[in-house]
Amino acid sequence: MKTIKIGTGAGYADDRIQHGVDLVNYGQINYIIFECLAERTIAIAQQAKLKDPKLGYNNWLDIRLEPILKKAKAKGIKIISNMGAANPQAAAEKIASIAREQRVEGLKIAAVTGDDVFEQIKQLDSVMIEDGKKVSELGIDNLIAANAYLGAEPIVEALSAGADIVITGRVADPSLFVAPIAFENNLRLDGDWTMLGKATCAGHLMECGTYVSGGFYGDPGIKDIQGFDDLGQPICEFQSDGCFVITKRPQTGGEVSIGTCSEQLLYEIHDPARYITPDVVADFSAVTMEQVGPDRVSISNATGHPRTSTLKVNVAYHDSYAVIGEFSYGGVGCVDRAKLACDAAIKRFKRLNLPITECRTDIIGYNSLFSENTYGNGALPNEVRVRVAVRTSSKDYRQRGIIANEIRSLSFNGPYGYGGPSVVAKDVIAINSVLIPRELVHTTVTMTEV
């Protein structure tokens, strides 16, 4: 029975670099996937591309690939990643440049484009899923990007053309893993729904990296996890019958257990029986798990149903501006001094009649997550950090500067003990979603050879 081994080299944009290096060096894998794109990060990448057409891909692209490029090619490990973000072609050219510097020859790099549907969405003036408004109501000048979630199909096309590396923009996270499974098993992407459902289950478990091998899971005394300094990246051993095992490299930290796999299986899943992806409507409702060895969990009985006629599109737009300030108080009475500072900040904003649409103050460590009335046993913390967050629609940078200055001014004009100030002003990029007919999204695979 044919088995392919897929490792996750990164589960998000700022994941540890060493994970990918260790998997290529010691993981005995066939594919390594770097899942490094989120809804907001692609909007930021689109803004970078507008400023410089050579940018718009993940900032860590070269740092992640430089240590592994030569060895991955030598071992025949194929690399798939959405680090192309808003500019997969520029990312492919950057990878080719790295390969030339390292004298890696015979490398085929595929760039997948077509997820950018900005013009289609403007013309359709689609209704947004979250609030029922039309895209035009956001204001054309406020629109930043519109990216459709592509599926596995163009990646499979690239692999079929002999690509060693496939770099994409917005692709559904599980689809990065579905693609090599579909390619290696000659799956019909328009009909093998059961196997595509199984592949999607594997991809969903793997997409967040160490989430399935102990990351974001440990809770001392309840769920004890050791080795957070060296968590093992997960490896999926997928068999041609659709069963698969989630495991990790031996002698690494963390664990792969029914507990870790169960939590990741439910992650971001609204309806386990209808998990809608571009490739398939996956059904995880009958999934079974069995611990078949240390750090080895066998997964069975996922299935799938025909894919939808539409694709989801993230629409990113400029919503407003935010000014966020933090500072600390410590010692006896620190909570009372923090409350006094919060009160003073709000009253100052009102006194100056600043164009503020929303203001929130939090005393971190005291009332930022729970009501102050629920603080344990009536005891008070010995130190707190104050957070003052202000939203404004004003495009006048001077107004935002005044807001920031008011927060800083509490150092001289507030209670004693103000320390460790940090104040930032930034754009608020919001995300909404629409659906687009699948036939309006056209993908292209462009091959660069070194």
N, C-alpha and C positions, 0 to 999 in steps of 0.2 A: 504494500500500500504506500503510495507516494505521500511524503510529508515535507512541507516547506516550513522553514523557521524564519519568523519575522521578529525583529527587535524594535523597540521604541527608543530612539536616541534622544528625543526631547518631547515633553508633553505640553510645553507652552513656551512662549517666546524667550523667557529668561531662565530656562531650565539649565541645570549644570552642564557645562561643556564636557566634562570627563565621562559622562554617561555614554555618549556616542563613541568616544575613543575606546573605552573598555569593551563595548559590545563588538566593535570591529576587530579589536585585538584578540579577544578571548571568547566571544559569544558563540562562535560556530553557527552563524546565521547566514541566510540567503539574501535577506532584505533588511535594510534599516530605514525606519520612518522617522522623520523629524516633523512633528506636528507643532507649528509655531505661530499660528494665526488665530486671532480672535476678532470679534465684530468691531471693536473700537480700534484695534491696531491696524486694520486694513484702511480705515478712514484716515488715520494719521499717515499711513504710507502713501495714500492718494495725495495728501497735502504736500508731502515731500517730493513726490513726482512732479507736481505742478511747478514747484520751485526749481527742480533740476530733473530733466527727462532721463538722466542716467541713474537716478535714485528711485526709491519707492519699494525696494526689497528689504528684507529683514537685516537689521544692523549687525547681527551676529553671524551672518551667512559665511563670511570668510573665516571667522574664528572657529566655527563649528566644522567646516569642511577641510581646512588646511591640514589638521593633524591626521585625517583619515583617508584623504583622497587617493593617495598612492597605494595604501594597503588594501583599501576596499576594491580598487581595480585589480590588484594582484590576486585577491582572494575570490573575485567574481561576485562580491556583495553589491547588489544594486541599491541605489539611494533614491528615496522618494520623499519630497518635502513640499510644503506650501509656503516656504520661505520666500517665494517669488512675490508674495503679497500683491502690491499694485503694479508690479513691473517684472513679470517672470522672464521676459526676454533679456532685460538688463541683468537679471540675476544669472541667467545662463551664460551671458558673456563674461560676467565676473568669475564664474566657476571655470570657464575656459581659460581665462587669464591665469588663474591659480594653477591649473593643470599645466600650462605652458611653463610657468616659473618652476614647477616641480618636475618638469620633463616627463609628465604622464602622457603616454601616447595611446592612440587607438580608443579614445574616450568619446562616447556619444552622449550628448547632453540635450534633452528634450525640454522645450518650454511650452507649457500649456496655457493658452490665452482664450478669452471668450467670456469669462465670468463678468467682465465689466459691461453692464447693461444700462449705463447712465442715460444714454440717448433714448433707448427703448422705453424706459420708465417715464421719462419726461413726456414722451409722445402719448403713452397710454394714459397718463395721469391716473395711475392705479389707486385703489382704495387701500389704506393701510390696515393691517390686521389688528393692531393694538387698540386703535381709537376710532376707526371708521372714517377718518378724514382722508381727503385726497392729497396726493403728493404735492400738488400745486399750492395747497394751503400752507405748506411749510415756507413758501417763498423761494422762487427759483435761485435767487442770489445766495440763499442759505444752504442750498444743496451742495454736498461735498462728493458723495460717491454712491453708486448703486451696484452691488455685486451679487450675482446669483450664486447659489450653492451648486457647483458642478458635482457630478458623480464620478464613478470609476472609469467610465467609457474612454475619455481622452487619454487617461494614464495607461489603460490597456493598449490603446492604439500606439502610444509611444513605446511601450515595452515590446510590442509586436514588431516594431521597426528597429529593435535592437538597442534601445536606449539603456545606457548604464546608469544615468541619473535623470530623474524626471522632476522638474521644478514647476510648481503651479502657483496660481493665486488662490482665490476662494474656492475650495473644494470641501465638501462635507467631511468632517473629521474621520468618520469610519471608512469613508470611500478611499482614503489613502491606503488602507489595509485591504479593503475589498479588491482593489485593482490587482495586486500581485496574486491574490488567491484566485481571482477569476481568470487571470492570464495563465497561471500554471495549471489550472484544471479545465481550461477551455470552456468556461461557462458561457452560456448565452445570456447576454446582458438584457435581452428583451424577453426572457422567458423562464430561466432557471431560478424561479422565485424562492424555492425552498433553500437551495444552496446559497443564494445571495443573502437570504435572511440569516443563515448560519455565519456567513462571512462577515456580515454587518455586526452580529453579536460579538465576534472576535475583535473586530475593529473598535467597537464601542468600549470593550474591556481594556483595550491596549492604548487608546488614543490619549489618555491623560498620563501616560508614563507611570511613575511610581505610585500613583493613586491605587493601583491594583497590586502593588508589592509593598505596601505599608505606609506610604506617604499620605498625609492627611487622615490617618487612621488611628495612630497611637494615642492612648489615653491612660497614663500610668495608673496601675491598680485595677483597671477595667479591661483595657486592651493593650497589654504590654508589648511594645515593639522595641527591639534593640537595633542599634547600628544606623541611626539617622545620619551619621557622618559619612556613611558609605552605602546608601540604599541601592539595591540591585535593580537595574532597569528590567522591565518585563520582557519575556520572550514568548511568542505564541508558536506552538507546534501544531500546524493545521494539517489534518489528514484529508485525503481525497474523498472520504465518505462524509465529510462535514463535521466530524467530531474533532475537538481540539483540546490541547492542554495549555494552560497558562502557567509559566514557571519563571525562573530568574537564574542568573549566574550563581554557581555555588560559591560559598564563602563570602557572600556579600550580605549587607544588612537588610533589615526588613523581613517581610514574610509574604508568601503567596498562600492564601488560605480561603476557605469558603467564606469567611467573614470579609476579607478584603475584596474578593470577587463579587460578593453579593452587594456590597456598598457601591462599588463602581458600576455594576449592572443597572442599579436604580438611579444613578447619577444623571440628572437632567432628563429623565424619562417621565413624561406626563401620563402616557398610557402604554404599559408594557406590551399590550396586545396590538398596538398600532403606533409603532415608532417610525415616523415618516422620514425617509431619506430620499435623495435623488435616484438611488438605485432600486429601492424596494420598500414596501411597507413591512417592516420587520415585526415579528411576533415573538416576544420573549416570555410570554405568559406561562409556558410549560417547560422552561429551561430547568435542567437539573444539573447539580454540581456534585462532584465526588472528589474527596481528598485522596489521591492515589499515591502519594509519597510526600516526603518533606518538600515544601515549596512547589508542589505540583497539584493543580486542580484540573480535573477533566470536566469539560462543559459539553452538554448534549441537549438536543431537542428544541433548539431555536428553529424557527421557520420563517416564511415570508409570503407576501401576497403581491400582486401586480403593483408596479409603481404608479404614482399619480401623473396626471397630464400637465401639472404645473411644477415650477421650481420656486423655492423661497428665495427672496431677494432682501438683503439688508440695505436699507437706505440710511445713509449717514448724513447728518445736517448740523449746521451750527445753530445751537439752541440759545445760548446766552454766554455770560462770562461769570467766572467765580473767583472770589478772593478768599483764600483760606489761610488763617493764621493760627499758630499754636505757641503756647508758652507754658511754663511750669511754676508751681508753688510747692514748697516742702515744709515739713515741720508742723508744730502745734498750730492748729487753726487754719491749715492750708485749704480745707474745703470751704470754710467761710470766706477766705480771701478770694478763692476762685469764683464763688458765687457773686461776690461784690464786683469783681472784674467783668463778669458776664453781664451783670445788670448795667454797669457803666457803659459797656460797649453798645448795648442795644439803645440805651437812652441817647448816646452821642449820635448814633446813626439817625435817630428820629429828630434830634435837635438841629442837625445840619440839613435835614430834608433831602437826604441822598436818594438817588433813584434805585432803590433796593426792592426787588420783588420777593425775596425770601431771605430769612436770616435764621441760623440755628447756632446755638451754643451748647457745648457738651463739656462736662468735666470727666475726662477719661479716667477710668478707674473708680468712678463713683456713680455716675448716672447716665453714661453714654449708651449703654446697652439696656439697662434695667432702671426702673424707678429708684430714686434715692431711698424711698421708703422700704425697699426690699434688701437694702445692704445688710450683709450677714451679721447677726448678733448685735446690731447696734454699734459695732466698732467702726471707726473711721480710718481711712488710709493715712499714711504718713507723708505721702506725696501724691500729687495729681498733675495732670496736664490739661490745660484748657484748650479747647478748639472752637474757634469762631469762624463759621462758614457763611459767606454772603453771596447771593446770586443777584446779578444785575443785567438788564438788557441794554444798558447804555454802551454805545460804541466809543464814547469819549474816554480815552485811556487816562485822562487826568482825573476823572471821577473815580475810576478804579484805583488810581494812585492815592486819592484822598481816603478811600476806604481802608486801603492797606496801611496808610500812615496812622489812622485812628487806632488800629490794632497795635501797631508798634508803640504808639504814644502811651499806652498803658504802663510801659516800663517806668516813666517818670510821673505819670498822672493817675496811677492806680494804686492798689494796695502794695505793701512792701513784699519783697521776695520774688518779684517777677524775674524769671530767668529762662534761658534756652529758647529765645524767640526764633520762629521760622514763619515767614509770610510769603505766599506765592499767589500770583494772579494768572489765570489761564482760561482758554476757551473751553466751553462746555460743548462737547460733541455728543449729540444724542443719536440713538439708533431706533429706527422703526422698520417694519417689515411689510412687504407686499408679495403677492404671487404673480408669476409671469408664465404665460403659456410656454411649455417646453420647446416648441418649435421656433420660438423667437430667439433662442439662445444658441449661438453658433460658435463652436470651439475650433481652435486651430492648434496643431502640434508643429512646432518649428524645431528642426534638428541642427545642432551645432556640433561639429566634429573637430577633435584635436588630434 
